[in-house]
Amino acid sequence: MYQFEKVNKKLLGSQVEDELMNFILQEPVKVGEKIPNEFELAERFGVGRSTIREAVKALVSKGILEVRRGSGTYVISTHSLEEDPLGFARFQDRYQLALELFEVRLMLEPEIAALAAGSATEEERKRLNELCDEVEKLYREGKNHLKKDVEFHTYIAKCSKNRVVETLIPIINTAVMTFGNLTHRKLMKETIQTHRAVTDAIQKGDSTGARCAMIMHLTYNRQMLMKMMEEREAQETPGDRKIGEAQNTE
């Protein structure tokens, strides 16, 4: 169990953020579980509640925590979005970010899959099939599959043999991680089926099939995200929406 020590009350929020992240990893607090409330964390770390709020806000912006109105603060990932060369962590609303990333993915990934189907070598097709199997295995075993999912999509981009596409991989990686952190395995069946459909089409050199399968994969994901956004909006009060709108215009 993680051992708390009282910290200097003048400790900067960024340092408390590090301590809170250490607590999540060492306790551990698993993905989908709730962290202690603000009052308890302030007592344990020996700092004010405002400092805890600052640390929580920072971890929310990094895709680690999610504050759910009327329920508490939950761990949604133990992998930070620090690999963020394009600065997506600055977006306050993770749902809106995920939606905008989907718009970009729909522009790019179906055509990337089509290119991969026409360009992948036999060795690359074999490796892609292995990655597809590995993602499915982790998913079915209830283990964290996100890193392997990112690797699967990244490998498709590499199979395209387009050097410009390879420079766009960070966008795809961030999009996959952001969506996965929000949905908490809600699309296991659909993800497994559509990953397999994309993989099979690339194995066969079927560019049209790979394009269509990737569109189907992204469509399932986007539909789930839209449903979650609608549910979240229905739960918010008008005051909450005004605050969120103000944050997004900062």
C-alpha positions as CSV (number, residue, x, y, z in Angstrom):
1,M,0.0,0.0,0.0
2,Y,1.2,3.5,-0.8
3,Q,2.6,5.3,2.3
4,F,1.7,8.9,2.6
5,E,4.0,11.4,4.1
6,K,3.1,14.9,5.1
7,V,4.5,17.4,2.7
8,N,5.5,21.0,3.1
9,K,2.4,23.1,3.0
10,K,4.2,25.5,0.6
11,L,4.7,22.7,-1.9
12,L,3.8,23.7,-5.4
13,G,0.8,22.2,-7.1
14,S,3.0,20.6,-9.6
15,Q,4.8,18.7,-6.9
16,V,1.5,17.6,-5.3
17,E,0.5,16.5,-8.8
18,D,3.5,14.2,-8.9
19,E,2.7,12.8,-5.4
20,L,-0.9,12.2,-6.4
21,M,0.2,10.4,-9.6
22,N,2.6,8.3,-7.5
23,F,-0.3,7.4,-5.2
24,I,-2.5,6.3,-8.1
25,L,0.3,4.1,-9.4
26,Q,1.5,2.6,-6.1
27,E,-1.7,2.1,-4.2
28,P,-2.7,1.2,-6.9
29,V,-5.9,2.9,-8.0
30,K,-7.0,1.0,-11.1
31,V,-8.6,2.4,-14.2
32,G,-12.3,2.9,-13.5
33,E,-11.8,3.3,-9.8
34,K,-12.4,6.4,-7.7
35,I,-9.7,8.3,-5.9
36,P,-10.2,9.6,-2.3
37,N,-12.2,12.8,-2.0
38,E,-10.7,16.2,-1.9
39,F,-10.9,16.5,1.9
40,E,-9.2,13.2,2.5
41,L,-6.4,13.9,0.0
42,A,-5.8,17.3,1.6
43,E,-5.5,15.6,5.0
44,R,-3.2,12.8,3.7
45,F,-0.8,15.2,1.9
46,G,-1.0,17.9,4.5
47,V,-1.9,20.6,2.1
48,G,-4.9,22.8,1.4
49,R,-7.9,21.6,-0.6
50,S,-7.2,24.3,-3.2
51,T,-3.8,22.7,-3.8
52,I,-5.4,19.3,-4.3
53,R,-7.9,20.8,-6.7
54,E,-5.0,22.3,-8.7
55,A,-3.3,18.9,-8.8
56,V,-6.5,17.1,-9.8
57,K,-7.1,19.6,-12.6
58,A,-3.6,19.1,-13.9
59,L,-4.1,15.3,-14.1
60,V,-7.5,15.8,-15.7
61,S,-5.8,17.8,-18.5
62,K,-3.3,15.0,-19.0
63,G,-6.0,12.4,-19.4
64,I,-5.3,10.6,-16.1
65,L,-8.4,11.6,-14.1
66,E,-12.0,12.5,-14.9
67,V,-14.3,14.4,-12.6
68,R,-17.9,13.0,-12.8
69,R,-20.5,15.3,-11.4
70,G,-22.2,14.0,-8.3
71,S,-20.1,10.9,-8.3
72,G,-16.4,11.8,-7.7
73,T,-13.1,11.7,-9.4
74,Y,-12.1,8.6,-11.3
75,V,-8.9,7.2,-12.8
76,I,-9.4,6.9,-16.6
77,S,-5.8,6.1,-17.5
78,T,-2.4,5.4,-15.9
79,H,-0.7,6.5,-19.1
80,S,-0.3,10.3,-19.4
81,L,-0.7,12.1,-22.6
82,E,2.8,13.5,-22.2
83,E,3.7,12.2,-25.6
84,D,1.9,15.2,-26.9
85,P,4.1,17.1,-29.4
86,L,1.1,18.9,-30.8
87,G,-0.1,20.2,-27.4
88,F,-3.5,18.5,-27.2
89,A,-3.2,18.4,-23.4
90,R,-4.2,22.0,-23.3
91,F,-7.8,21.1,-24.3
92,Q,-10.0,21.2,-21.2
93,D,-12.9,19.2,-22.7
94,R,-11.6,15.7,-23.5
95,Y,-14.9,14.6,-25.1
96,Q,-14.8,17.5,-27.6
97,L,-11.1,16.8,-28.3
98,A,-11.9,13.2,-29.0
99,L,-14.7,14.2,-31.4
100,E,-12.4,16.6,-33.3
101,L,-9.7,14.0,-33.4
102,F,-12.3,11.6,-34.9
103,E,-13.0,14.1,-37.7
104,V,-9.3,14.1,-38.6
105,R,-9.1,10.3,-38.3
106,L,-12.0,9.8,-40.7
107,M,-10.1,12.0,-43.2
108,L,-6.9,10.1,-42.9
109,E,-7.1,6.5,-41.6
110,P,-9.4,4.9,-44.2
111,E,-7.0,6.0,-46.9
112,I,-4.0,5.0,-44.8
113,A,-5.5,1.5,-44.5
114,A,-6.1,1.4,-48.2
115,L,-2.4,2.3,-48.9
116,A,-1.3,-0.3,-46.4
117,A,-3.3,-3.0,-48.2
118,G,-1.4,-2.2,-51.4
119,S,2.0,-1.7,-49.9
120,A,2.5,-4.0,-47.0
121,T,5.1,-6.8,-47.4
122,E,4.4,-10.4,-46.4
123,E,6.4,-9.9,-43.2
124,E,4.5,-6.8,-42.3
125,R,1.2,-8.5,-42.9
126,K,2.3,-11.2,-40.6
127,R,3.2,-8.7,-37.9
128,L,0.0,-6.8,-38.3
129,N,-2.0,-10.0,-37.8
130,E,0.0,-10.7,-34.6
131,L,-0.8,-7.2,-33.3
132,C,-4.4,-7.7,-34.0
133,D,-4.3,-11.0,-32.1
134,E,-2.5,-9.3,-29.2
135,V,-5.0,-6.5,-28.9
136,E,-7.9,-9.0,-28.9
137,K,-6.2,-11.2,-26.2
138,L,-5.7,-8.2,-23.9
139,Y,-9.2,-7.0,-24.5
140,R,-10.8,-10.4,-23.7
141,E,-8.6,-10.9,-20.6
142,G,-9.8,-7.5,-19.2
143,K,-6.2,-6.1,-19.3
144,N,-5.2,-2.6,-20.4
145,H,-5.1,-2.9,-24.2
146,L,-4.5,0.8,-25.1
147,K,-0.8,0.7,-25.7
148,K,-1.1,-2.3,-28.0
149,D,-4.1,-0.7,-29.7
150,V,-2.0,2.4,-30.4
151,E,0.8,0.1,-31.8
152,F,-1.8,-1.6,-34.1
153,H,-2.9,1.6,-35.7
154,T,0.7,2.9,-35.8
155,Y,1.8,-0.2,-37.7
156,I,-0.9,0.3,-40.3
157,A,0.4,3.8,-40.9
158,K,3.9,2.4,-41.3
159,C,2.7,-0.2,-43.7
160,S,1.4,2.6,-46.0
161,K,5.1,3.3,-46.9
162,N,4.1,7.0,-47.0
163,R,6.7,9.1,-45.1
164,V,4.3,12.0,-44.6
165,V,1.7,9.6,-43.1
166,E,4.4,8.5,-40.6
167,T,4.8,12.1,-39.4
168,L,1.1,12.1,-38.6
169,I,1.3,9.1,-36.3
170,P,1.3,11.2,-33.1
171,I,-2.1,12.5,-34.0
172,I,-3.4,8.9,-34.5
173,N,-1.8,7.8,-31.2
174,T,-3.3,10.6,-29.2
175,A,-6.7,10.0,-30.8
176,V,-6.7,6.3,-29.9
177,M,-5.5,6.9,-26.3
178,T,-8.0,9.8,-25.8
179,F,-11.0,7.7,-27.0
180,G,-9.9,4.6,-25.1
181,N,-9.5,6.6,-21.8
182,L,-13.1,7.9,-22.2
183,T,-15.0,4.8,-23.2
184,H,-13.5,2.2,-20.7
185,R,-13.9,-0.9,-22.9
186,K,-17.5,-0.2,-24.0
187,L,-16.9,-1.3,-27.5
188,M,-15.0,-4.6,-27.1
189,K,-17.0,-6.7,-29.5
190,E,-17.1,-4.0,-32.2
191,T,-13.4,-3.2,-31.8
192,I,-12.3,-6.8,-32.1
193,Q,-14.5,-7.4,-35.2
194,T,-13.5,-4.3,-37.1
195,H,-9.8,-4.6,-36.2
196,R,-10.0,-8.1,-37.7
197,A,-11.8,-6.9,-40.8
198,V,-9.1,-4.2,-41.4
199,T,-6.4,-6.8,-40.8
200,D,-8.0,-9.4,-43.1
201,A,-8.4,-6.9,-45.9
202,I,-4.8,-5.8,-45.7
203,Q,-3.7,-9.4,-45.7
204,K,-5.5,-9.9,-48.9
205,G,-4.2,-6.7,-50.5
206,D,-7.8,-5.5,-50.7
207,S,-7.5,-1.7,-50.6
208,T,-11.2,-1.0,-50.9
209,G,-12.0,-3.6,-48.2
210,A,-9.4,-2.1,-45.9
211,R,-10.8,1.4,-46.5
212,C,-14.4,0.3,-45.8
213,A,-13.4,-1.7,-42.7
214,M,-11.6,1.3,-41.2
215,I,-14.6,3.5,-41.8
216,M,-16.7,1.0,-40.0
217,H,-14.3,0.8,-37.1
218,L,-14.2,4.6,-36.7
219,T,-18.0,4.9,-37.2
220,Y,-18.7,2.6,-34.3
221,N,-16.3,4.5,-32.1
222,R,-17.7,7.9,-33.1
223,Q,-21.3,6.8,-32.4
224,M,-20.4,5.7,-28.9
225,L,-18.6,9.0,-28.3
226,M,-21.7,10.9,-29.5
227,K,-23.9,8.9,-27.2
228,M,-21.7,9.5,-24.2
229,M,-21.5,13.3,-25.0
230,E,-25.3,13.4,-25.2
231,E,-25.6,11.6,-21.8
232,R,-23.1,13.9,-20.2
233,E,-25.0,17.0,-21.6
234,A,-28.3,15.7,-20.2
235,Q,-26.8,15.4,-16.8
236,E,-25.3,18.9,-16.8
237,T,-27.1,21.9,-15.4
238,P,-27.2,25.2,-17.5
239,G,-24.6,26.6,-15.1
240,D,-22.3,23.7,-15.7
241,R,-22.6,24.2,-19.5
242,K,-21.7,27.9,-19.2
243,I,-18.6,27.1,-17.2
244,G,-17.5,24.5,-19.7
245,E,-18.1,26.9,-22.6
246,A,-16.1,29.6,-20.9
247,Q,-13.2,27.1,-20.3
248,N,-13.2,26.0,-23.9
249,T,-12.8,29.7,-25.1
250,E,-9.8,30.3,-22.9
